[in-house]
Amino acid sequence: MALSRLAREFAAEIKHHDWSDAPFRFDRAGHDRATDTNRGNQVLTPDETRGVQTNVMWVVAQVLRHADPNLDVYEFAEACGIPTHTNSGARNRGIEYGLRWASHADGTVTRPGTHEPPFE
């Protein structure tokens, strides 16, 4: 299934941004330490950087999935630059479990900003 235009654009921004110093500075979208003349000395390890990027992906995916129940969270994660398979090649189920599901059986997630079901 193809991602919506909005999902593709969010994914492009998440993938494009350099998350390695995200906790240490406020920055513009699309920050890249390689070309930044005002970069600091504090940076995250690659694993810590992946953690920040993955959490950002989950926050955005929560809202996108609520708006569009057809969002494929694995496709979105891949578009964000997040690996979706384990070292053995199996699908990483942690990707989908990063969302707050109202009912995993029917694919609904909680309303953004709550732990409440998606219906009013």
N, CA, C and O atoms as a GROMACS GRO file, in nm:
protein
  480
    1MET      N    1   0.084  -0.117   0.000
    1MET     CA    2   0.000   0.000   0.000
    1MET      C    3   0.089   0.124   0.000
    1MET      O    4   0.188   0.131   0.074
    2ALA      N    5   0.055   0.219  -0.081
    2ALA     CA    6   0.133   0.343  -0.090
    2ALA      C    7   0.097   0.436   0.025
    2ALA      O    8  -0.019   0.447   0.064
    3LEU      N    9   0.197   0.503   0.077
    3LEU     CA   10   0.174   0.602   0.182
    3LEU      C   11   0.102   0.723   0.124
    3LEU      O   12   0.118   0.756   0.006
    4SER      N   13   0.023   0.788   0.206
    4SER     CA   14  -0.042   0.912   0.164
    4SER      C   15   0.065   1.020   0.144
    4SER      O   16   0.178   1.006   0.191
    5ARG      N   17   0.028   1.124   0.076
    5ARG     CA   18   0.122   1.235   0.055
    5ARG      C   19   0.170   1.291   0.188
    5ARG      O   20   0.289   1.316   0.206
    6LEU      N   21   0.078   1.309   0.282
    6LEU     CA   22   0.115   1.364   0.412
    6LEU      C   23   0.213   1.270   0.485
    6LEU      O   24   0.312   1.316   0.542
    7ALA      N   25   0.186   1.142   0.484
    7ALA     CA   26   0.276   1.044   0.548
    7ALA      C   27   0.413   1.046   0.481
    7ALA      O   28   0.515   1.040   0.550
    8ARG      N   29   0.417   1.052   0.348
    8ARG     CA   30   0.546   1.058   0.276
    8ARG      C   31   0.625   1.182   0.315
    8ARG      O   32   0.747   1.176   0.332
    9GLU      N   33   0.555   1.296   0.330
    9GLU     CA   34   0.623   1.420   0.364
    9GLU      C   35   0.674   1.419   0.508
    9GLU      O   36   0.785   1.466   0.534
   10PHE      N   37   0.595   1.366   0.601
   10PHE     CA   38   0.643   1.352   0.739
   10PHE      C   39   0.765   1.260   0.742
   10PHE      O   40   0.865   1.292   0.807
   11ALA      N   41   0.757   1.148   0.673
   11ALA     CA   42   0.868   1.052   0.670
   11ALA      C   43   0.994   1.115   0.612
   11ALA      O   44   1.104   1.092   0.663
   12ALA      N   45   0.978   1.192   0.507
   12ALA     CA   46   1.095   1.257   0.446
   12ALA      C   47   1.164   1.352   0.544
   12ALA      O   48   1.286   1.356   0.550
   13GLU      N   49   1.085   1.427   0.620
   13GLU     CA   50   1.143   1.519   0.719
   13GLU      C   51   1.212   1.442   0.831
   13GLU      O   52   1.322   1.480   0.873
   14ILE      N   53   1.150   1.336   0.879
   14ILE     CA   54   1.209   1.256   0.987
   14ILE      C   55   1.338   1.192   0.940
   14ILE      O   56   1.437   1.190   1.014
   15LYS      N   57   1.339   1.140   0.820
   15LYS     CA   58   1.459   1.074   0.766
   15LYS      C   59   1.570   1.176   0.739
   15LYS      O   60   1.687   1.147   0.762
   16HIS      N   61   1.534   1.292   0.691
   16HIS     CA   62   1.631   1.393   0.650
   16HIS      C   63   1.702   1.460   0.767
   16HIS      O   64   1.818   1.501   0.754
   17HIS      N   65   1.635   1.472   0.880
   17HIS     CA   66   1.690   1.546   0.995
   17HIS      C   67   1.804   1.468   1.060
   17HIS      O   68   1.798   1.345   1.072
   18ASP      N   69   1.907   1.538   1.104
   18ASP     CA   70   2.018   1.478   1.179
   18ASP      C   71   1.979   1.480   1.326
   18ASP      O   72   1.981   1.585   1.390
   19TRP      N   73   1.944   1.364   1.380
   19TRP     CA   74   1.894   1.353   1.517
   19TRP      C   75   2.006   1.339   1.620
   19TRP      O   76   1.977   1.330   1.740
   20SER      N   77   2.131   1.336   1.579
   20SER     CA   78   2.242   1.303   1.668
   20SER      C   79   2.265   1.403   1.781
   20SER      O   80   2.326   1.369   1.883
   21ASP      N   81   2.217   1.525   1.765
   21ASP     CA   82   2.233   1.622   1.874
   21ASP      C   83   2.099   1.684   1.914
   21ASP      O   84   2.096   1.791   1.974
   22ALA      N   85   1.991   1.618   1.882
   22ALA     CA   86   1.856   1.669   1.907
   22ALA      C   87   1.830   1.708   2.053
   22ALA      O   88   1.764   1.810   2.076
   23PRO      N   89   1.877   1.632   2.153
   23PRO     CA   90   1.846   1.671   2.291
   23PRO      C   91   1.924   1.792   2.340
   23PRO      O   92   1.893   1.847   2.446
   24PHE      N   93   2.024   1.834   2.266
   24PHE     CA   94   2.115   1.936   2.315
   24PHE      C   95   2.094   2.074   2.252
   24PHE      O   96   2.162   2.169   2.290
   25ARG      N   97   2.001   2.086   2.157
   25ARG     CA   98   1.983   2.215   2.092
   25ARG      C   99   1.846   2.224   2.026
   25ARG      O  100   1.788   2.123   1.987
   26PHE      N  101   1.798   2.344   2.014
   26PHE     CA  102   1.680   2.370   1.933
   26PHE      C  103   1.733   2.396   1.793
   26PHE      O  104   1.835   2.463   1.776
   27ASP      N  105   1.665   2.343   1.695
   27ASP     CA  106   1.719   2.352   1.561
   27ASP      C  107   1.609   2.359   1.457
   27ASP      O  108   1.493   2.330   1.484
   28ARG      N  109   1.648   2.398   1.342
   28ARG     CA  110   1.552   2.406   1.232
   28ARG      C  111   1.527   2.267   1.174
   28ARG      O  112   1.603   2.174   1.200
   29ALA      N  113   1.421   2.254   1.097
   29ALA     CA  114   1.393   2.128   1.030
   29ALA      C  115   1.503   2.099   0.929
   29ALA      O  116   1.554   2.189   0.862
   30GLY      N  117   1.539   1.975   0.919
   30GLY     CA  118   1.640   1.936   0.822
   30GLY      C  119   1.782   1.965   0.865
   30GLY      O  120   1.872   1.973   0.781
   31HIS      N  121   1.805   1.980   0.993
   31HIS     CA  122   1.939   2.006   1.046
   31HIS      C  123   2.036   1.897   1.000
   31HIS      O  124   2.000   1.779   0.995
   32ASP      N  125   2.157   1.937   0.966
   32ASP     CA  126   2.262   1.843   0.924
   32ASP      C  127   2.394   1.892   0.984
   32ASP      O  128   2.446   1.996   0.943
   33ARG      N  129   2.447   1.817   1.080
   33ARG     CA  130   2.571   1.858   1.147
   33ARG      C  131   2.686   1.873   1.049
   33ARG      O  132   2.776   1.954   1.072
   34ALA      N  133   2.685   1.798   0.941
   34ALA     CA  134   2.796   1.804   0.845
   34ALA      C  135   2.808   1.942   0.781
   34ALA      O  136   2.918   1.982   0.742
   35THR      N  137   2.698   2.014   0.769
   35THR     CA  138   2.702   2.145   0.704
   35THR      C  139   2.673   2.259   0.801
   35THR      O  140   2.672   2.375   0.760
   36ASP      N  141   2.652   2.228   0.928
   36ASP     CA  142   2.620   2.329   1.029
   36ASP      C  143   2.748   2.395   1.078
   36ASP      O  144   2.839   2.326   1.126
   37THR      N  145   2.756   2.526   1.068
   37THR     CA  146   2.875   2.598   1.115
   37THR      C  147   2.867   2.627   1.264
   37THR      O  148   2.965   2.673   1.323
   38ASN      N  149   2.753   2.602   1.326
   38ASN     CA  150   2.734   2.631   1.468
   38ASN      C  151   2.706   2.502   1.546
   38ASN      O  152   2.626   2.502   1.640
   39ARG      N  153   2.772   2.394   1.509
   39ARG     CA  154   2.744   2.268   1.576
   39ARG      C  155   2.817   2.261   1.710
   39ARG      O  156   2.928   2.312   1.724
   40GLY      N  157   2.753   2.198   1.806
   40GLY     CA  158   2.812   2.182   1.938
   40GLY      C  159   2.895   2.055   1.945
   40GLY      O  160   2.912   1.984   1.846
   41ASN      N  161   2.947   2.028   2.063
   41ASN     CA  162   3.031   1.911   2.083
   41ASN      C  163   2.954   1.790   2.132
   41ASN      O  164   3.002   1.677   2.122
   42GLN      N  165   2.834   1.811   2.186
   42GLN     CA  166   2.757   1.699   2.240
   42GLN      C  167   2.681   1.628   2.130
   42GLN      O  168   2.606   1.690   2.055
   43VAL      N  169   2.702   1.498   2.121
   43VAL     CA  170   2.627   1.416   2.025
   43VAL      C  171   2.589   1.284   2.090
   43VAL      O  172   2.657   1.236   2.181
   44LEU      N  173   2.483   1.227   2.043
   44LEU     CA  174   2.437   1.096   2.088
   44LEU      C  175   2.516   0.986   2.019
   44LEU      O  176   2.575   1.008   1.913
   45THR      N  177   2.516   0.869   2.078
   45THR     CA  178   2.572   0.753   2.010
   45THR      C  179   2.478   0.716   1.896
   45THR      O  180   2.364   0.762   1.894
   46PRO      N  181   2.522   0.634   1.802
   46PRO     CA  182   2.430   0.590   1.695
   46PRO      C  183   2.304   0.522   1.748
   46PRO      O  184   2.196   0.543   1.693
   47ASP      N  185   2.315   0.440   1.854
   47ASP     CA  186   2.196   0.375   1.911
   47ASP      C  187   2.102   0.477   1.975
   47ASP      O  188   1.980   0.466   1.960
   48GLU      N  189   2.157   0.575   2.046
   48GLU     CA  190   2.075   0.679   2.106
   48GLU      C  191   2.007   0.763   1.999
   48GLU      O  192   1.890   0.800   2.012
   49THR      N  193   2.080   0.792   1.894
   49THR     CA  194   2.024   0.869   1.782
   49THR      C  195   1.907   0.793   1.719
   49THR      O  196   1.803   0.852   1.691
   50ARG      N  197   1.925   0.663   1.697
   50ARG     CA  198   1.817   0.580   1.640
   50ARG      C  199   1.697   0.579   1.734
   50ARG      O  200   1.583   0.574   1.688
   51GLY      N  201   1.721   0.582   1.865
   51GLY     CA  202   1.611   0.586   1.961
   51GLY      C  203   1.528   0.712   1.950
   51GLY      O  204   1.406   0.706   1.952
   52VAL      N  205   1.595   0.826   1.937
   52VAL     CA  206   1.523   0.952   1.920
   52VAL      C  207   1.443   0.950   1.790
   52VAL      O  208   1.325   0.986   1.788
   53GLN      N  209   1.507   0.908   1.683
   53GLN     CA  210   1.441   0.905   1.552
   53GLN      C  211   1.321   0.810   1.555
   53GLN      O  212   1.216   0.841   1.498
   54THR      N  213   1.337   0.695   1.618
   54THR     CA  214   1.227   0.597   1.626
   54THR      C  215   1.111   0.653   1.707
   54THR      O  216   0.995   0.636   1.668
   55ASN      N  217   1.139   0.719   1.818
   55ASN     CA  218   1.032   0.778   1.898
   55ASN      C  219   0.957   0.886   1.821
   55ASN      O  220   0.835   0.896   1.831
   56VAL      N  221   1.029   0.967   1.746
   56VAL     CA  222   0.964   1.068   1.662
   56VAL      C  223   0.874   1.000   1.559
   56VAL      O  224   0.761   1.043   1.536
   57MET      N  225   0.924   0.893   1.498
   57MET     CA  226   0.844   0.819   1.400
   57MET      C  227   0.716   0.767   1.464
   57MET      O  228   0.609   0.778   1.405
   58TRP      N  229   0.724   0.710   1.587
   58TRP     CA  230   0.605   0.657   1.654
   58TRP      C  231   0.504   0.766   1.687
   58TRP      O  232   0.384   0.745   1.671
   59VAL      N  233   0.550   0.883   1.732
   59VAL     CA  234   0.459   0.992   1.764
   59VAL      C  235   0.382   1.036   1.640
   59VAL      O  236   0.260   1.053   1.645
   60VAL      N  237   0.452   1.052   1.530
   60VAL     CA  238   0.387   1.093   1.406
   60VAL      C  239   0.297   0.981   1.354
   60VAL      O  240   0.186   1.008   1.308
   61ALA      N  241   0.343   0.857   1.361
   61ALA     CA  242   0.263   0.743   1.314
   61ALA      C  243   0.134   0.729   1.394
   61ALA      O  244   0.032   0.689   1.338
   62GLN      N  245   0.138   0.761   1.523
   62GLN     CA  246   0.017   0.752   1.606
   62GLN      C  247  -0.092   0.843   1.548
   62GLN      O  248  -0.207   0.801   1.534
   63VAL      N  249  -0.056   0.965   1.516
   63VAL     CA  250  -0.153   1.061   1.463
   63VAL      C  251  -0.196   1.020   1.322
   63VAL      O  252  -0.315   1.024   1.289
   64LEU      N  253  -0.100   0.980   1.239
   64LEU     CA  254  -0.134   0.940   1.102
   64LEU      C  255  -0.225   0.818   1.101
   64LEU      O  256  -0.320   0.813   1.022
   65ARG      N  257  -0.198   0.720   1.186
   65ARG     CA  258  -0.281   0.598   1.190
   65ARG      C  259  -0.421   0.631   1.240
   65ARG      O  260  -0.519   0.573   1.193
   66HIS      N  261  -0.431   0.723   1.335
   66HIS     CA  262  -0.563   0.764   1.383
   66HIS      C  263  -0.642   0.831   1.271
   66HIS      O  264  -0.762   0.806   1.256
   67ALA      N  265  -0.575   0.914   1.192
   67ALA     CA  266  -0.641   0.983   1.081
   67ALA      C  267  -0.669   0.890   0.964
   67ALA      O  268  -0.768   0.907   0.893
   68ASP      N  269  -0.582   0.791   0.945
   68ASP     CA  270  -0.596   0.698   0.832
   68ASP      C  271  -0.569   0.556   0.880
   68ASP      O  272  -0.454   0.514   0.890
   69PRO      N  273  -0.676   0.480   0.909
   69PRO     CA  274  -0.658   0.345   0.962
   69PRO      C  275  -0.586   0.250   0.865
   69PRO      O  276  -0.550   0.139   0.903
   70ASN      N  277  -0.566   0.294   0.742
   70ASN     CA  278  -0.495   0.210   0.645
   70ASN      C  279  -0.344   0.234   0.646
   70ASN      O  280  -0.272   0.168   0.570
   71LEU      N  281  -0.294   0.326   0.729
   71LEU     CA  282  -0.151   0.352   0.734
   71LEU      C  283  -0.078   0.223   0.770
   71LEU      O  284  -0.111   0.158   0.870
   72ASP      N  285   0.020   0.187   0.691
   72ASP     CA  286   0.107   0.073   0.720
   72ASP      C  287   0.225   0.126   0.799
   72ASP      O  288   0.313   0.192   0.742
   73VAL      N  289   0.230   0.098   0.928
   73VAL     CA  290   0.334   0.154   1.015
   73VAL      C  291   0.472   0.104   0.974
   73VAL      O  292   0.570   0.176   0.993
   74TYR      N  293   0.483  -0.016   0.919
   74TYR     CA  294   0.613  -0.066   0.872
   74TYR      C  295   0.661   0.012   0.750
   74TYR      O  296   0.778   0.049   0.742
   75GLU      N  297   0.571   0.037   0.657
   75GLU     CA  298   0.607   0.115   0.539
   75GLU      C  299   0.647   0.257   0.580
   75GLU      O  300   0.743   0.312   0.527
   76PHE      N  301   0.573   0.315   0.675
   76PHE     CA  302   0.605   0.448   0.723
   76PHE      C  303   0.742   0.449   0.792
   76PHE      O  304   0.823   0.537   0.767
   77ALA      N  305   0.767   0.351   0.879
   77ALA     CA  306   0.896   0.343   0.949
   77ALA      C  307   1.011   0.333   0.849
   77ALA      O  308   1.112   0.402   0.864
   78GLU      N  309   0.996   0.248   0.748
   78GLU     CA  310   1.101   0.235   0.647
   78GLU      C  311   1.124   0.366   0.575
   78GLU      O  312   1.239   0.404   0.549
   79ALA      N  313   1.015   0.437   0.542
   79ALA     CA  314   1.029   0.566   0.473
   79ALA      C  315   1.099   0.669   0.563
   79ALA      O  316   1.162   0.762   0.512
   80CYS      N  317   1.087   0.652   0.695
   80CYS     CA  318   1.155   0.741   0.791
   80CYS      C  319   1.301   0.702   0.811
   80CYS      O  320   1.376   0.774   0.879
   81GLY      N  321   1.343   0.591   0.753
   81GLY     CA  322   1.481   0.545   0.769
   81GLY      C  323   1.500   0.454   0.888
   81GLY      O  324   1.614   0.432   0.931
   82ILE      N  325   1.392   0.400   0.944
   82ILE     CA  326   1.398   0.311   1.060
   82ILE      C  327   1.400   0.166   1.011
   82ILE      O  328   1.312   0.127   0.934
   83PRO      N  329   1.497   0.087   1.053
   83PRO     CA  330   1.497  -0.054   1.015
   83PRO      C  331   1.373  -0.125   1.070
   83PRO      O  332   1.335  -0.103   1.185
   84THR      N  333   1.312  -0.210   0.990
   84THR     CA  334   1.190  -0.278   1.032
   84THR      C  335   1.206  -0.429   1.043
   84THR      O  336   1.109  -0.502   1.063
   85HIS      N  337   1.329  -0.477   1.031
   85HIS     CA  338   1.354  -0.620   1.044
   85HIS      C  339   1.463  -0.646   1.148
   85HIS      O  340   1.551  -0.562   1.169
   86THR      N  341   1.456  -0.760   1.212
   86THR     CA  342   1.557  -0.799   1.309
   86THR      C  343   1.682  -0.846   1.236
   86THR      O  344   1.682  -0.858   1.114
   87ASN      N  345   1.788  -0.871   1.312
   87ASN     CA  346   1.913  -0.920   1.251
   87ASN      C  347   1.893  -1.052   1.179
   87ASN      O  348   1.965  -1.081   1.084
   88SER      N  349   1.797  -1.132   1.223
   88SER     CA  350   1.772  -1.261   1.157
   88SER      C  351   1.684  -1.246   1.033
   88SER      O  352   1.660  -1.343   0.962
   89GLY      N  353   1.636  -1.124   1.007
   89GLY     CA  354   1.555  -1.100   0.887
   89GLY      C  355   1.405  -1.102   0.911
   89GLY      O  356   1.328  -1.074   0.820
   90ALA      N  357   1.363  -1.136   1.034
   90ALA     CA  358   1.220  -1.138   1.065
   90ALA      C  359   1.169  -0.995   1.082
   90ALA      O  360   1.245  -0.904   1.114
   91ARG      N  361   1.041  -0.977   1.060
   91ARG     CA  362   0.979  -0.846   1.081
   91ARG      C  363   0.986  -0.811   1.229
   91ARG      O  364   0.952  -0.894   1.314
   92ASN      N  365   1.031  -0.690   1.260
   92ASN     CA  366   1.044  -0.644   1.399
   92ASN      C  367   0.907  -0.601   1.449
   92ASN      O  368   0.860  -0.492   1.415
   93ARG      N  369   0.843  -0.684   1.528
   93ARG     CA  370   0.708  -0.655   1.579
   93ARG      C  371   0.708  -0.534   1.671
   93ARG      O  372   0.602  -0.475   1.694
   94GLY      N  373   0.824  -0.495   1.724
   94GLY     CA  374   0.833  -0.377   1.808
   94GLY      C  375   0.790  -0.251   1.735
   94GLY      O  376   0.745  -0.155   1.798
   95ILE      N  377   0.802  -0.250   1.603
   95ILE     CA  378   0.759  -0.133   1.524
   95ILE      C  379   0.612  -0.106   1.547
   95ILE      O  380   0.574   0.007   1.579
   96GLU      N  381   0.528  -0.208   1.532
   96GLU     CA  382   0.384  -0.187   1.549
   96GLU      C  383   0.346  -0.168   1.696
   96GLU      O  384   0.249  -0.098   1.726
   97TYR      N  385   0.420  -0.230   1.787
   97TYR     CA  386   0.386  -0.219   1.928
   97TYR      C  387   0.430  -0.086   1.988
   97TYR      O  388   0.404  -0.060   2.106
   98GLY      N  389   0.494  -0.002   1.911
   98GLY     CA  390   0.527   0.133   1.956
   98GLY      C  391   0.408   0.227   1.951
   98GLY      O  392   0.413   0.336   2.007
   99LEU      N  393   0.300   0.185   1.885
   99LEU     CA  394   0.178   0.266   1.882
   99LEU      C  395   0.090   0.229   2.001
   99LEU      O  396   0.101   0.120   2.056
  100ARG      N  397   0.001   0.320   2.040
  100ARG     CA  398  -0.097   0.292   2.145
  100ARG      C  399  -0.223   0.240   2.078
  100ARG      O  400  -0.301   0.317   2.022
  101TRP      N  401  -0.242   0.111   2.085
  101TRP     CA  402  -0.356   0.048   2.020
  101TRP      C  403  -0.479   0.049   2.110
  101TRP      O  404  -0.470   0.014   2.227
  102ALA      N  405  -0.592   0.090   2.055
  102ALA     CA  406  -0.719   0.077   2.126
  102ALA      C  407  -0.764  -0.068   2.112
  102ALA      O  408  -0.812  -0.128   2.208
  103SER      N  409  -0.748  -0.122   1.992
  103SER     CA  410  -0.780  -0.262   1.965
  103SER      C  411  -0.687  -0.309   1.854
  103SER      O  412  -0.704  -0.275   1.737
  104HIS      N  413  -0.589  -0.388   1.894
  104HIS     CA  414  -0.496  -0.440   1.793
  104HIS      C  415  -0.571  -0.532   1.696
  104HIS      O  416  -0.534  -0.541   1.579
  105ALA      N  417  -0.674  -0.599   1.745
  105ALA     CA  418  -0.751  -0.693   1.662
  105ALA      C  419  -0.815  -0.623   1.543
  105ALA      O  420  -0.813  -0.675   1.431
  106ASP      N  421  -0.873  -0.504   1.567
  106ASP     CA  422  -0.937  -0.435   1.454
  106ASP      C  423  -0.852  -0.322   1.397
  106ASP      O  424  -0.894  -0.252   1.305
  107GLY      N  425  -0.732  -0.303   1.453
  107GLY     CA  426  -0.638  -0.206   1.396
  107GLY      C  427  -0.660  -0.063   1.435
  107GLY      O  428  -0.606   0.027   1.369
  108THR      N  429  -0.738  -0.036   1.540
  108THR     CA  430  -0.760   0.102   1.580
  108THR      C  431  -0.661   0.145   1.688
  108THR      O  432  -0.624   0.066   1.776
  109VAL      N  433  -0.619   0.269   1.679
  109VAL     CA  434  -0.528   0.325   1.779
  109VAL      C  435  -0.605   0.428   1.862
  109VAL      O  436  -0.711   0.475   1.822
  110THR      N  437  -0.549   0.461   1.978
  110THR     CA  438  -0.614   0.560   2.064
  110THR      C  439  -0.608   0.698   1.999
  110THR      O  440  -0.527   0.723   1.910
  111ARG      N  441  -0.695   0.785   2.046
  111ARG     CA  442  -0.696   0.922   1.996
  111ARG      C  443  -0.564   0.990   2.031
  111ARG      O  444  -0.510   0.968   2.139
  112PRO      N  445  -0.513   1.074   1.942
  112PRO     CA  446  -0.389   1.146   1.970
  112PRO      C  447  -0.398   1.223   2.102
  112PRO      O  448  -0.498   1.288   2.131
  113GLY      N  449  -0.293   1.212   2.181
  113GLY     CA  450  -0.285   1.283   2.307
  113GLY      C  451  -0.363   1.220   2.421
  113GLY      O  452  -0.374   1.279   2.528
  114THR      N  453  -0.418   1.100   2.399
  114THR     CA  454  -0.497   1.033   2.503
  114THR      C  455  -0.466   0.884   2.503
  114THR      O  456  -0.391   0.833   2.420
  115HIS      N  457  -0.526   0.817   2.599
  115HIS     CA  458  -0.528   0.670   2.600
  115HIS      C  459  -0.672   0.624   2.578
  115HIS      O  460  -0.708   0.511   2.613
  116GLU      N  461  -0.752   0.711   2.520
  116GLU     CA  462  -0.893   0.684   2.498
  116GLU      C  463  -0.916   0.620   2.362
  116GLU      O  464  -0.838   0.641   2.269
  117PRO      N  465  -1.022   0.541   2.350
  117PRO     CA  466  -1.055   0.481   2.220
  117PRO      C  467  -1.077   0.589   2.113
  117PRO      O  468  -1.102   0.705   2.146
  118PRO      N  469  -1.068   0.550   1.987
  118PRO     CA  470  -1.076   0.649   1.878
  118PRO      C  471  -1.215   0.705   1.854
  118PRO      O  472  -1.228   0.805   1.783
  119PHE      N  473  -1.318   0.646   1.910
  119PHE     CA  474  -1.454   0.691   1.884
  119PHE      C  475  -1.495   0.794   1.988
  119PHE      O  476  -1.443   0.795   2.100
  120GLU      N  477  -1.586   0.880   1.950
  120GLU     CA  478  -1.628   0.990   2.037
  120GLU      C  479  -1.735   0.944   2.132
  120GLU      O  480  -1.784   1.022   2.214
   0.00000   0.00000   0.00000
